[in-house]
């Protein structure tokens, strides 16, 4: 796969499909977080906060796949390193978004922000897990170099 080669397929998905998938993820994870943190009254807020990594994370990945990846050398180490860097930086930005949203909402507020690098590492973990599931299903992922 040479630089600029047409083998990199841009990510295309109907917005409705994206919203349904990322919204369902946010609802399920939001419910789990609300249950663990004191009750389902917190479900709507937890769901809203989880939309940052689910929906926002989708757009981080789309930006990498459709904008940055085609402009990079096709060498696997370069592609993988760039993707991990984008995930790390994207995770930090999404963490800021989550905390600013939490600060703007009624209810308990975090006493302190976790280090932003922790959000970056967490997002790398989330995306690595998602790509593992894709790979196990035979779909393109970072593990086979096709995703």
C-alpha positions as CSV (number, residue, x, y, z in Angstrom):
1,X,0.0,0.0,0.0
2,X,2.0,2.9,-1.3
3,X,1.5,6.5,-0.2
4,X,-1.7,7.8,-1.8
5,X,-2.7,4.3,-2.9
6,X,-6.4,3.8,-3.6
7,X,-6.3,0.7,-1.3
8,X,-7.1,2.9,1.7
9,X,-10.9,2.9,1.6
10,X,-12.5,6.0,3.3
11,X,-14.9,5.2,6.1
12,X,-18.4,5.7,4.9
13,X,-21.4,5.0,7.0
14,X,-24.9,6.6,7.1
15,X,-25.2,9.1,10.0
16,X,-28.3,7.2,11.2
17,X,-26.2,4.1,11.7
18,X,-23.4,5.9,13.5
19,X,-25.9,7.6,15.8
20,X,-27.8,4.4,16.5
21,X,-24.6,2.4,17.4
22,X,-22.8,5.1,19.4
23,X,-26.1,6.1,21.1
24,X,-26.8,2.5,22.1
25,X,-23.2,2.2,23.5
26,X,-23.7,5.4,25.5
27,X,-27.1,4.1,26.9
28,X,-25.7,0.8,28.0
29,X,-22.4,2.1,29.4
30,X,-24.3,5.0,31.0
31,X,-26.7,2.6,32.7
32,X,-23.8,0.6,34.0
33,X,-22.1,3.6,35.3
34,X,-25.3,5.0,36.9
35,X,-26.0,1.7,38.6
36,X,-22.4,1.5,40.0
37,X,-22.4,5.1,41.2
38,X,-25.7,5.4,43.1
39,X,-28.7,4.8,41.0
40,X,-30.5,5.2,37.7
41,X,-31.4,8.8,38.4
42,X,-27.9,9.5,37.1
43,X,-28.5,7.5,33.9
44,X,-29.2,10.5,31.6
45,X,-26.2,12.4,32.7
46,X,-23.9,9.4,32.6
47,X,-25.2,8.6,29.1
48,X,-24.5,12.2,28.0
49,X,-21.0,12.0,29.3
50,X,-20.4,8.6,27.6
51,X,-21.4,10.1,24.3
52,X,-18.0,11.9,24.3
53,X,-15.9,8.7,23.9
54,X,-18.6,6.8,21.9
55,X,-19.7,9.4,19.4
56,X,-16.7,11.8,19.7
57,X,-14.4,8.8,19.5
58,X,-16.1,7.7,16.3
59,X,-15.2,11.1,14.7
60,X,-11.6,10.9,16.0
61,X,-11.3,7.5,14.2
62,X,-13.0,8.8,11.0
63,X,-10.7,11.8,10.9
64,X,-7.7,9.5,11.1
65,X,-9.0,7.1,8.4
66,X,-10.3,9.6,6.0
67,X,-7.9,12.6,6.4
68,X,-4.6,11.7,8.0
69,X,-4.0,8.0,7.0
70,X,-4.0,8.6,3.2
71,X,-1.4,11.4,3.7
72,X,1.0,9.2,5.6
73,X,3.5,6.7,4.3
74,X,2.0,3.3,4.1
75,X,4.6,1.6,6.2
76,X,2.8,-0.2,9.0
77,X,4.9,1.2,11.8
78,X,4.2,4.7,10.6
79,X,0.5,4.0,10.3
80,X,0.2,2.3,13.7
81,X,2.3,5.0,15.5
82,X,0.2,7.8,13.9
83,X,-3.0,6.1,14.9
84,X,-1.9,5.6,18.5
85,X,-0.9,9.2,18.6
86,X,-4.3,10.3,17.2
87,X,-6.1,8.1,19.7
88,X,-4.0,9.5,22.6
89,X,-4.5,13.1,21.7
90,X,-8.1,12.5,20.8
91,X,-8.7,10.8,24.2
92,X,-7.2,13.9,25.9
93,X,-9.6,16.2,24.0
94,X,-12.6,14.0,24.7
95,X,-11.6,13.9,28.4
96,X,-11.7,17.7,28.5
97,X,-15.1,17.7,26.8
98,X,-16.5,15.2,29.3
99,X,-15.3,17.2,32.3
100,X,-16.5,20.5,30.9
101,X,-19.9,18.9,30.3
102,X,-19.9,17.5,33.8
103,X,-19.1,20.9,35.2
104,X,-22.0,22.5,33.3
105,X,-24.6,19.9,34.5
106,X,-26.4,19.9,37.8
107,X,-25.4,17.3,40.4
108,X,-22.2,16.2,41.9
109,X,-19.1,17.5,40.3
110,X,-15.6,16.0,40.2
111,X,-13.4,17.4,42.9
112,X,-10.4,17.4,40.6
113,X,-9.6,16.5,37.0
114,X,-7.6,13.4,36.3
115,X,-4.4,13.9,34.4
116,X,-5.2,14.3,30.7
117,X,-2.7,11.6,29.8
118,X,-5.0,9.2,31.6
119,X,-7.8,10.0,29.3
120,X,-5.5,9.5,26.3
121,X,-4.4,6.1,27.6
122,X,-8.0,5.1,28.4
123,X,-9.1,6.0,24.9
124,X,-6.2,3.9,23.4
125,X,-7.5,1.0,25.5
126,X,-11.1,1.5,24.4
127,X,-10.1,1.7,20.7
128,X,-7.8,-1.3,21.0
129,X,-10.7,-3.3,22.5
130,X,-13.0,-2.2,19.7
131,X,-10.5,-3.1,17.1
132,X,-9.9,-6.5,18.7
133,X,-13.7,-7.2,18.4
134,X,-13.6,-6.1,14.8
135,X,-10.6,-8.4,14.1
136,X,-12.3,-11.4,15.9
137,X,-15.3,-10.8,13.6
138,X,-13.0,-10.9,10.5
139,X,-13.5,-7.2,9.8
140,X,-10.6,-4.8,9.1
141,X,-8.8,-3.6,12.2
142,X,-5.4,-2.3,13.4
143,X,-4.5,-5.9,14.2
144,X,-4.5,-7.0,10.6
145,X,-3.3,-3.7,9.1
146,X,-6.5,-3.4,7.0
147,X,-8.5,-1.1,9.4
